[in-house]
Amino acid sequence: MRFAAVLNKDGGTLRTTDISAFADRLRQTLEAAGHSVEVDIVDGRVIAAALEKAVAKRSVDVVIAGGGDGTISTAATLLMNKKKALAILPAGTMNLFARGLGIPQTLDAALKSFAEGEVTAVDMASANGQPFVHQFSIGMHASMVQLRESMNFGSRLGKMQASVRAGWATIKSPHTLKVTLTIGKAEIVTRTTGIGISNNLFGEGHLPYADNPAGGVLGIYVSVARRRHHLVKLLLAMLRGRLRDSEHVEIHQADRAVLKIHSPTKKFRAVMDGELVKLERETVIEIHPGALNVLVPASDAQAKAA
């Protein structure tokens, strides 16, 4: 296969990696397996343009994206409904979409999996037409991310520590939103501390990512927790992969959902694939089955086919 690799030297763990040495290993690994590869190392401020350039190359079969959640989401958006495939280098904090694809969680192990990998189609989702690969969420998650972004952290560990501090501060002072959530013919009017809508249902027994990234449904998670200790229990259930056992969340699935905000606050934020975005008063979230070709380990592709 013909690869084009775009490495965001400011993204995720690549910030603290000898990126030139890693690029050399990338070339050696893929070329030793009979592939060709071009490598582009860029600053974060031009990552979107570099990815767009790689996607536009007719000679390329697979675009490797290396960076944090924003880099991967941008690459997936550019490759949506195209024949070219996306290969994800897991350089983010949690790498949840990559985990769902079965991609090894170290950079060098991921490279080795690409050398013998296979292309398969998985789903994407969108919120008011803006694609995402993992999750769209409102409420506490957005408040936590907004607070975390005001903190200083210079590493993956630092970001995780900042997330814990921001999460605890948010749980101590929870706010609710009045919303209408329309799922099929059902209309739910409620006050909630948070709603997460994922690209396919989260699996059980692990961090929140989809076991089947080609399941063709949205996972819709509505928090019914209001008290601090209930919110703590909900957070722990999510981290342990026990959401289906939690009495503090309602779970639905659908191929389309409409979210309307009724709370009086004028400025709203949502989180989409880890990034803060403006939240409209009405958001239409949809699943797009098989919209993205991805390169995954051969064993994982065979297991999904079986």
C-alpha positions in Angstrom: 0.0 0.0 0.0 1.0 3.6 -0.5 1.0 5.6 2.8 1.1 9.3 3.6 1.9 10.1 7.2 1.1 13.4 8.8 2.6 13.8 12.3 1.5 16.7 14.5 4.6 17.5 16.5 2.5 19.5 18.9 -0.2 16.9 19.4 -0.5 14.4 22.3 2.5 12.3 23.2 4.3 13.3 20.0 5.1 16.6 21.8 7.5 14.6 24.1 8.7 12.1 21.5 11.9 12.3 19.4 9.7 12.8 16.3 12.5 12.6 13.8 13.7 9.2 15.1 10.1 8.0 15.2 9.6 9.1 11.6 12.6 7.1 10.6 11.2 4.0 12.4 7.9 4.6 10.6 9.6 4.5 7.2 11.7 1.5 8.0 8.8 -0.5 9.4 6.4 0.1 6.4 9.1 -0.1 3.7 10.4 -3.4 5.2 6.9 -4.8 4.7 6.9 -3.7 1.0 4.9 -0.5 1.4 5.8 3.1 0.3 5.4 6.0 2.6 5.8 9.8 2.7 6.2 11.5 6.0 5.2 15.1 6.8 6.1 16.5 10.3 4.1 19.7 10.9 3.1 22.2 13.6 -0.3 21.9 15.1 -1.5 25.2 13.6 -1.2 23.8 10.1 -2.2 20.2 10.7 -5.6 20.6 9.0 -3.9 21.9 5.8 -1.3 19.2 5.9 -4.0 16.5 6.2 -6.0 18.0 3.5 -3.0 17.9 1.2 -2.3 14.2 2.0 -5.9 13.2 1.4 -5.9 15.0 -2.0 -3.0 12.9 -3.3 -4.2 10.4 -5.9 -1.1 8.2 -5.3 -2.1 7.5 -1.6 -4.1 4.6 -0.3 -3.8 5.2 3.4 -3.4 8.5 5.4 -1.6 8.0 8.8 -2.7 10.7 11.3 -0.5 11.2 14.4 -1.6 13.5 17.1 -4.3 14.1 19.7 -8.1 13.8 19.4 -8.4 16.9 17.3 -5.9 15.6 14.8 -7.7 12.3 14.4 -11.2 13.9 14.2 -9.9 16.3 11.5 -8.4 13.4 9.5 -11.6 11.3 9.7 -13.7 14.3 8.6 -11.6 14.8 5.5 -11.7 11.0 4.7 -15.4 10.6 5.3 -17.1 8.8 2.3 -13.8 8.5 0.5 -12.0 5.3 -0.7 -8.7 6.2 1.1 -8.3 4.7 4.5 -7.3 6.3 7.8 -4.6 4.8 10.0 -4.6 6.2 13.6 -1.4 6.6 15.6 -2.6 6.6 19.2 -0.9 9.7 20.5 -3.9 11.1 22.4 -4.7 11.0 26.1 -7.2 8.1 26.0 -7.3 7.1 22.3 -10.9 5.8 22.7 -11.7 5.6 19.0 -8.4 3.8 18.3 -9.1 1.3 21.2 -12.5 0.5 19.6 -10.6 -0.3 16.4 -8.3 -2.7 18.1 -5.2 -0.6 17.4 -2.3 -1.2 19.8 -1.8 1.6 22.3 1.9 2.3 21.8 3.2 4.2 18.8 5.7 1.5 17.7 3.2 -1.4 18.2 0.7 0.6 16.1 3.2 0.9 13.3 3.8 -2.8 13.2 0.1 -3.4 13.0 -0.1 -1.1 10.0 2.5 -3.1 8.2 0.2 -6.1 8.0 -3.1 -4.3 8.5 -6.3 -4.6 6.6 -8.9 -1.9 5.5 -12.4 -2.1 6.9 -15.4 0.3 6.9 -16.7 1.7 10.2 -19.3 4.2 11.1 -19.1 7.9 11.8 -21.7 10.3 13.3 -22.5 13.9 12.9 -24.0 16.8 14.9 -25.7 19.4 12.7 -23.6 18.1 9.8 -20.3 18.2 11.7 -18.7 14.7 11.7 -17.3 13.1 14.8 -15.9 9.6 15.5 -16.3 9.1 19.2 -18.8 11.2 21.2 -20.8 14.4 21.3 -21.7 15.5 24.9 -23.3 18.4 26.8 -23.6 19.4 30.4 -21.0 18.2 33.0 -18.5 16.9 30.4 -18.4 20.2 28.6 -18.1 22.1 31.9 -15.2 19.8 32.9 -13.4 20.3 29.6 -13.8 24.0 29.7 -12.4 24.2 33.2 -9.5 21.8 32.3 -8.5 24.0 29.4 -8.0 26.9 31.8 -5.3 24.8 33.6 -1.7 24.4 32.7 -0.4 20.9 31.7 2.5 20.0 29.5 2.2 16.2 29.2 -0.3 13.4 28.9 0.0 12.7 32.6 -0.5 16.4 33.3 -3.6 16.4 31.2 -5.0 13.4 33.0 -4.3 15.0 36.4 -6.0 18.3 35.2 -9.0 16.2 34.0 -9.3 14.7 37.5 -9.2 18.1 39.2 -11.6 19.6 36.7 -14.0 16.7 37.0 -14.1 16.9 40.8 -14.7 20.6 40.7 -17.5 20.1 38.3 -19.1 17.3 40.4 -19.0 19.5 43.5 -21.1 22.2 41.8 -23.3 20.4 39.3 -25.7 22.3 37.0 -28.7 21.0 35.1 -30.0 21.8 31.6 -33.6 21.6 30.6 -33.8 19.7 27.3 -36.1 17.9 24.9 -34.5 14.8 23.4 -36.4 13.3 20.5 -35.5 9.7 19.7 -37.7 8.2 16.9 -41.3 8.9 17.9 -40.4 9.3 21.6 -40.0 12.8 23.1 -38.2 13.1 26.4 -38.4 16.4 28.3 -36.1 16.5 31.3 -33.6 18.3 33.4 -30.2 16.6 33.2 -26.7 17.1 34.4 -25.4 15.7 31.1 -26.0 13.8 27.9 -23.5 11.9 25.8 -24.2 10.6 22.4 -21.7 8.2 21.0 -20.8 6.7 17.6 -22.1 3.2 18.5 -22.9 1.9 21.9 -20.1 1.6 24.5 -18.9 -1.9 25.3 -18.9 -3.4 28.8 -16.0 -3.9 31.2 -13.6 -1.2 29.9 -13.3 2.5 29.2 -16.1 4.1 27.2 -15.5 3.0 23.6 -17.5 0.9 21.2 -16.8 -2.8 20.9 -18.5 -2.7 17.4 -17.5 0.4 15.5 -19.8 -0.7 12.6 -22.9 -1.3 14.6 -25.0 1.3 12.8 -26.5 3.0 15.9 -26.0 6.0 18.2 -25.5 5.3 21.9 -27.5 7.9 23.9 -26.7 8.3 27.6 -28.8 10.6 29.7 -27.6 11.3 33.2 -30.4 11.3 35.8 -27.9 11.9 38.7 -28.3 15.1 40.6 -26.6 14.6 43.9 -22.8 14.7 44.3 -22.4 11.1 45.4 -24.7 9.9 42.6 -22.5 11.7 40.1 -19.4 10.1 41.6 -21.0 6.7 41.2 -22.0 7.5 37.6 -18.4 8.6 36.8 -17.0 5.4 38.3 -19.5 3.2 36.4 -18.4 4.9 33.2 -14.7 4.4 33.8 -15.2 0.8 34.8 -17.5 0.0 31.8 -20.6 -0.6 34.0 -23.0 2.0 32.6 -25.6 -0.6 31.8 -25.7 -1.5 35.5 -26.0 2.1 36.7 -29.3 3.4 38.1 -28.0 6.9 37.4 -28.1 6.9 33.6 -30.8 6.1 31.0 -29.5 4.4 27.8 -31.1 4.5 24.4 -30.1 3.7 20.9 -31.2 5.1 17.5 -29.9 6.1 14.1 -31.0 9.8 14.7 -31.7 12.0 17.7 -32.7 15.7 18.0 -31.6 17.6 21.1 -33.3 20.9 22.0 -32.0 23.2 24.8 -34.5 25.1 26.8 -32.3 26.6 29.6 -32.2 30.4 29.6 -28.4 30.7 29.4 -27.4 32.3 26.1 -24.0 30.7 25.6 -23.7 26.9 25.5 -20.8 24.6 24.9 -20.6 21.0 23.8 -17.7 18.6 23.5 -17.1 16.8 20.3 -14.3 14.3 20.1 -12.6 16.0 23.0 -12.8 19.5 21.6 -15.1 22.3 22.9 -17.6 23.5 20.2 -20.5 26.0 20.2 -23.8 24.3 21.1 -26.8 25.3 19.1 -30.3 25.5 20.6 -31.2 22.5 18.4 -28.8 19.8 17.4 -29.5 16.9 15.0 -27.3 13.9 15.7 -27.1 11.1 13.1 -25.2 7.9 12.5 -23.5 7.3 9.1 -22.9 3.6 8.6 -19.7 2.5 6.9 -18.7 6.1 6.2 -15.0 5.8 7.1 -12.4 3.3 5.8 -9.8 2.5 8.5 -6.7 0.4 8.6 -6.8 -2.0 11.5 -4.8 -5.0 12.7 -5.4 -8.0 10.4 -6.6 -10.2 13.4 -9.1 -7.6 14.4 -10.5 -7.2 10.9 -10.9 -11.0 10.6 -12.6 -11.2 14.0 -15.1 -8.5 12.9 -15.8 -10.2 9.6 -16.5 -13.5 11.4 
